[in-house]
């Protein structure tokens, strides 16, 4: 449908930072999955998809997945396969330095790109530097990796735009985000203000911005973003 523009962004799930509600322990138990296996399942799942997308029929034998001579069709349009990125944001969950480094390195060692969220431009730049360093250390070319930040936008009068930008993710994540955190995570206000905050991420080295409109009239926001903000990003 996208004529070769599709990519897969995978993550280990879970979390719970910032009061985000989720019965993760119950969910793992229901599926018979050990939380400690999340990273292993992620990486092996990525290997499985790469195998299925490049071999027909395909066979795979790992710790979690085993199969012989199967095929998944129709095949992706991209050749040899679609990109697989890793998404994580350890800085948002107060991860220890050791856990942070492992999460950041994972993108550089195993993925075609890295996506993160809940970051300032400076935090992104630090993480992206770590991803690229991990790629180099693993013998990969960091110039072949891409990056993305998942970021909120609400175009309108500043005060109601902020109020809506607080309510929208609070309801989505069933939590109560701190006001300063919402301000950090959202470009809100006039088109010029929103464009300026977005350009800070471009200057920090972000390749792609995944925009979520923290507004209940999504169509109106999309229209304003395309006609009033995008022209200011050149």
MIVEXPA-117232 format. One line per field, with one value per residue (C-alpha): residue number from 1; residue in three letters; x, y, z. Coordinates in nm, 3 decimals. Example, Ala and Ser with C-alpha at 12.3 -4.5 7.8 and 13.67 -1.06 7.14 Angstrom:
REM MIVEXPA-117232
bapa = 1, 2
marke = ala, ser
east = 1.230, 1.367
north = -0.450, -0.106
up = 0.780, 0.714
This chain:
REM MIVEXPA-117232
bapa = 1, 2, 3, 4, 5, 6, 7, 8, 9, 10, 11, 12, 13, 14, 15, 16, 17, 18, 19, 20, 21, 22, 23, 24, 25, 26, 27, 28, 29, 30, 31, 32, 33, 34, 35, 36, 37, 38, 39, 40, 41, 42, 43, 44, 45, 46, 47, 48, 49, 50, 51, 52, 53, 54, 55, 56, 57, 58, 59, 60, 61, 62, 63, 64, 65, 66, 67, 68, 69, 70, 71, 72, 73, 74, 75, 76, 77, 78, 79, 80, 81, 82, 83, 84, 85, 86, 87, 88, 89, 90, 91, 92, 93, 94, 95, 96, 97, 98, 99, 100, 101, 102, 103, 104, 105, 106, 107, 108, 109, 110, 111, 112, 113, 114, 115, 116, 117, 118, 119, 120, 121, 122, 123, 124, 125, 126, 127, 128, 129, 130, 131, 132, 133, 134, 135, 136, 137, 138, 139, 140, 141, 142, 143, 144, 145, 146, 147, 148, 149, 150, 151, 152, 153, 154, 155, 156, 157, 158, 159, 160, 161, 162, 163, 164, 165, 166, 167, 168, 169, 170, 171, 172, 173, 174, 175, 176, 177, 178, 179, 180, 181, 182, 183, 184, 185, 186, 187, 188, 189, 190, 191, 192, 193, 194, 195, 196, 197, 198, 199, 200, 201, 202, 203, 204, 205, 206, 207, 208, 209, 210, 211, 212, 213, 214, 215, 216, 217, 218, 219, 220, 221, 222, 223, 224, 225, 226, 227, 228, 229, 230, 231, 232, 233, 234
marke = unk, unk, unk, unk, unk, unk, unk, unk, unk, unk, unk, unk, unk, unk, unk, unk, unk, unk, unk, unk, unk, unk, unk, unk, unk, unk, unk, unk, unk, unk, unk, unk, unk, unk, unk, unk, unk, unk, unk, unk, unk, unk, unk, unk, unk, unk, unk, unk, unk, unk, unk, unk, unk, unk, unk, unk, unk, unk, unk, unk, unk, unk, unk, unk, unk, unk, unk, unk, unk, unk, unk, unk, unk, unk, unk, unk, unk, unk, unk, unk, unk, unk, unk, unk, unk, unk, unk, unk, unk, unk, unk, unk, unk, unk, unk, unk, unk, unk, unk, unk, unk, unk, unk, unk, unk, unk, unk, unk, unk, unk, unk, unk, unk, unk, unk, unk, unk, unk, unk, unk, unk, unk, unk, unk, unk, unk, unk, unk, unk, unk, unk, unk, unk, unk, unk, unk, unk, unk, unk, unk, unk, unk, unk, unk, unk, unk, unk, unk, unk, unk, unk, unk, unk, unk, unk, unk, unk, unk, unk, unk, unk, unk, unk, unk, unk, unk, unk, unk, unk, unk, unk, unk, unk, unk, unk, unk, unk, unk, unk, unk, unk, unk, unk, unk, unk, unk, unk, unk, unk, unk, unk, unk, unk, unk, unk, unk, unk, unk, unk, unk, unk, unk, unk, unk, unk, unk, unk, unk, unk, unk, unk, unk, unk, unk, unk, unk, unk, unk, unk, unk, unk, unk, unk, unk, unk, unk, unk, unk, unk, unk, unk, unk, unk, unk
east = 0.000, 0.285, 0.481, 0.790, 0.781, 0.690, 0.929, 0.893, 0.974, 0.997, 1.030, 1.020, 0.707, 0.638, 0.756, 0.543, 0.737, 0.555, 0.271, 0.163, -0.087, -0.039, -0.084, 0.237, 0.309, -0.038, 0.002, 0.336, 0.189, -0.111, 0.120, 0.366, 0.646, 0.920, 0.989, 1.360, 1.318, 1.186, 1.515, 1.596, 1.253, 1.284, 1.619, 1.524, 1.193, 1.381, 1.603, 1.294, 1.141, 1.462, 1.474, 1.111, 1.149, 1.461, 1.413, 1.123, 1.072, 1.248, 1.377, 1.480, 1.599, 1.645, 1.571, 1.212, 1.113, 1.165, 1.027, 1.119, 1.022, 0.749, 0.670, 0.491, 0.328, 0.284, 0.650, 0.737, 0.798, 1.138, 1.441, 1.605, 1.360, 1.194, 1.405, 1.365, 1.426, 1.439, 1.242, 1.330, 1.342, 1.533, 1.591, 1.216, 1.203, 1.498, 1.705, 2.038, 2.348, 2.409, 2.054, 2.055, 2.374, 2.244, 1.921, 2.100, 2.361, 2.091, 1.985, 2.337, 2.422, 2.106, 1.876, 1.854, 1.745, 1.658, 1.336, 1.284, 1.041, 0.995, 1.329, 1.469, 1.681, 1.991, 1.883, 1.820, 2.164, 2.329, 2.137, 2.198, 2.569, 2.560, 2.369, 2.619, 2.914, 2.768, 2.725, 3.088, 3.207, 3.000, 3.170, 2.869, 2.851, 2.672, 2.601, 2.355, 2.138, 1.844, 1.680, 1.331, 1.167, 0.802, 0.680, 0.355, 0.212, -0.093, -0.144, -0.361, -0.382, -0.112, -0.325, -0.603, -0.345, -0.146, -0.457, -0.563, -0.206, -0.212, -0.553, -0.495, -0.193, -0.328, -0.637, -0.442, -0.192, -0.429, -0.195, -0.132, 0.174, 0.365, 0.303, 0.672, 0.699, 0.411, 0.581, 0.902, 0.725, 0.496, 0.521, 0.209, 0.094, 0.131, 0.258, 0.581, 0.635, 0.565, 0.802, 1.080, 1.056, 1.053, 1.359, 1.549, 1.524, 1.640, 1.943, 2.011, 2.040, 1.693, 1.620, 1.245, 0.982, 0.678, 0.409, 0.115, -0.148, -0.251, -0.589, -0.931, -0.994, -0.725, -0.834, -0.814, -0.471, -0.339, -0.469, -0.308, 0.017, 0.048, -0.051, 0.092, 0.380, 0.542, 0.622, 0.821, 1.041, 1.236
north = 0.000, 0.242, 0.139, 0.045, 0.313, 0.074, -0.005, -0.202, -0.042, -0.304, -0.267, -0.490, -0.334, -0.286, 0.011, 0.188, 0.511, 0.840, 0.647, 0.483, 0.215, -0.137, -0.486, -0.601, -0.884, -1.029, -0.998, -1.181, -1.455, -1.496, -1.554, -1.766, -1.518, -1.436, -1.061, -1.143, -1.295, -0.977, -0.868, -1.217, -1.252, -0.911, -0.986, -1.338, -1.214, -0.964, -1.246, -1.454, -1.174, -1.113, -1.483, -1.497, -1.183, -1.300, -1.677, -1.869, -2.127, -2.041, -2.236, -2.105, -2.268, -2.054, -2.045, -1.925, -1.998, -2.308, -2.388, -2.552, -2.477, -2.218, -1.900, -1.575, -1.416, -1.176, -1.079, -0.719, -0.481, -0.367, -0.568, -0.744, -0.664, -0.379, -0.199, -0.310, -0.042, -0.069, 0.174, 0.248, 0.543, 0.432, 0.793, 0.834, 0.546, 0.650, 0.353, 0.291, 0.383, 0.013, -0.051, 0.274, 0.175, -0.172, -0.029, 0.234, -0.011, -0.254, -0.018, 0.025, -0.343, -0.503, -0.257, -0.049, 0.255, 0.388, 0.552, 0.720, 0.953, 1.158, 1.330, 1.678, 1.749, 1.725, 1.388, 1.261, 1.374, 1.190, 0.871, 0.891, 0.933, 0.616, 0.424, 0.524, 0.439, 0.094, 0.039, 0.130, -0.100, -0.384, -0.337, -0.173, 0.153, 0.412, 0.623, 0.356, 0.394, 0.633, 0.798, 0.906, 1.092, 1.043, 1.391, 1.568, 1.871, 2.087, 2.399, 2.673, 2.939, 2.847, 2.806, 2.583, 2.398, 2.313, 2.214, 1.976, 1.845, 1.755, 1.589, 1.390, 1.179, 1.155, 0.980, 0.778, 0.643, 0.645, 0.860, 1.216, 1.360, 1.640, 1.978, 2.038, 1.695, 1.777, 2.105, 1.917, 1.652, 1.881, 2.160, 2.367, 2.716, 2.908, 2.744, 2.944, 2.820, 2.460, 2.483, 2.627, 2.340, 2.082, 2.238, 2.195, 1.819, 1.853, 2.048, 1.772, 1.519, 1.361, 1.214, 1.161, 1.304, 1.091, 1.345, 1.277, 1.548, 1.584, 1.720, 1.567, 1.719, 1.525, 1.628, 1.999, 1.959, 1.764, 2.030, 2.313, 2.122, 2.061, 2.412, 2.627, 2.440, 2.232, 2.540, 2.680, 2.370, 2.430
up = 0.000, 0.077, -0.234, -0.037, 0.234, 0.516, 0.799, 1.121, 1.455, 1.732, 2.109, 2.416, 2.565, 2.931, 3.126, 3.380, 3.412, 3.475, 3.635, 3.310, 3.400, 3.272, 3.415, 3.253, 3.497, 3.439, 3.063, 3.063, 3.282, 3.052, 2.755, 2.949, 2.883, 3.134, 3.151, 3.152, 2.805, 2.645, 2.489, 2.366, 2.210, 2.046, 1.884, 1.781, 1.644, 1.430, 1.301, 1.222, 1.015, 0.827, 0.744, 0.633, 0.422, 0.238, 0.204, 0.048, 0.185, 0.511, 0.809, 1.149, 1.471, 1.780, 2.150, 2.114, 1.753, 1.541, 1.197, 0.867, 0.510, 0.558, 0.369, 0.444, 0.142, -0.023, 0.009, 0.103, -0.184, -0.052, -0.152, 0.012, 0.296, 0.486, 0.749, 1.110, 1.371, 1.749, 1.967, 2.328, 2.562, 2.874, 2.984, 3.040, 3.289, 3.504, 3.386, 3.555, 3.351, 3.280, 3.159, 2.961, 2.781, 2.697, 2.556, 2.348, 2.220, 2.107, 1.830, 1.698, 1.715, 1.578, 1.400, 1.086, 1.284, 1.629, 1.745, 2.079, 2.256, 2.571, 2.507, 2.472, 2.164, 2.385, 2.527, 2.176, 2.063, 2.353, 2.282, 1.907, 1.965, 2.175, 1.908, 1.641, 1.864, 1.930, 1.557, 1.494, 1.772, 1.623, 1.286, 1.123, 0.930, 1.148, 0.839, 0.725, 1.037, 1.063, 1.361, 1.459, 1.748, 1.839, 1.933, 2.018, 1.838, 1.909, 1.696, 1.842, 2.110, 2.365, 2.678, 2.537, 2.324, 2.635, 2.832, 2.556, 2.521, 2.891, 2.882, 2.561, 2.672, 3.027, 2.892, 2.638, 2.891, 3.192, 3.397, 3.515, 3.344, 3.512, 3.349, 3.285, 3.122, 2.886, 2.792, 2.714, 2.508, 2.306, 2.053, 2.120, 2.029, 1.704, 1.384, 1.422, 1.779, 1.680, 1.384, 1.599, 1.849, 1.570, 1.409, 1.736, 1.681, 1.322, 1.443, 1.698, 1.415, 1.395, 1.051, 1.087, 1.320, 1.400, 1.485, 1.712, 1.739, 2.102, 1.997, 1.960, 1.618, 1.436, 1.086, 1.164, 1.323, 1.025, 0.787, 0.987, 1.024, 0.649, 0.545, 0.826, 0.993, 0.719, 0.503, 0.797, 0.817, 0.495
